[in-house]
């Protein structure tokens, strides 16, 4: 294994799940799934669901479970923010997915380094309900970018044979929700976010990017090649790219935090569960391997397995896993906040410098 020159990389894994944003969080996709005319009749009522899903749904349609779930996630994210502040990075790389926001029919790159000088985002401009922070619709976040770091990273990756795209300005949106939500959640207590950011877009949704805008399709819709888009990069390729990022950045003059932002398997992408609940068994398998520092299950997981388990967005985490494997790291802390009703389980992990 390649030996890094400097211990100047912090690893963090977290979520950008939009369901943390509303003033009152709740299940987002289950009711839509139940409205699908192709839903099997025995699954239209809680009596046909797994016991854990029934318990979380309870008599309040998941309201209490949702609040408790958010509290647990935010408590772990606060720990990640503290680790980030203590580390004092020159910039923060965020692996996130674009869900028909900046990349649309005119361009869908597998990987893209967004090396802008600065970012401007209005996360509530199209938000349809009150948000947790009671921020106004026109609230604008101004965030510093790091063009020099982006150029260094893109150049290094190209030199290693990764044909990444790069950009100095947006196509359609400054920051997709995977990126702005990550920053907002790391600044949950609104004390400000002083760190420069370098978004690294990964086409996680692949076959569903344009055809379904990254969301569920009706169970009645056939999954035919003429409907679906080209696939995402494979988990192995994402793992390898993350390893290359670790090599390039370890040889740079920068202190860098690498953040993978995604929830784990998503109910609305897990067709085999009729879009009702995520694949917790598949999630736990990868989580246990991550905690043990055993990266072989990550390195070898197939794209077909990822898609079957609704783990599409976890390709961001495969990048982080590759980077941490390259640096011979396992997490100092890692917490799985699992759920059946709240769309997806969340994992928050911190990999401090050696």
Secondary structure as UniProt FT lines:
FT   STRAND          9..14
FT   HELIX           18..20
FT   HELIX           30..34
FT   TURN            37..38
FT   HELIX           41..43
FT   HELIX           46..48
FT   HELIX           51..57
FT   TURN            58..62
FT   HELIX           63..87
FT   STRAND          91..97
FT   TURN            105..106
FT   STRAND          111..114
FT   STRAND          118..121
FT   TURN            123..126
FT   TURN            132..133
FT   TURN            137..138
FT   STRAND          141..145
FT   HELIX           147..159
FT   TURN            160..161
FT   STRAND          165..167
FT   HELIX           177..186
FT   TURN            187..189
FT   STRAND          197..202
FT   HELIX           206..208
FT   TURN            209..211
FT   TURN            213..214
FT   TURN            219..220
FT   TURN            225..227
FT   HELIX           235..250
FT   STRAND          256..261
FT   HELIX           267..269
FT   HELIX           271..273
FT   TURN            274..275
FT   HELIX           280..292
FT   HELIX           296..300
FT   HELIX           303..308
FT   TURN            309..310
FT   HELIX           312..314
FT   HELIX           315..326
FT   TURN            327..328
FT   STRAND          333..337
FT   STRAND          346..351
//
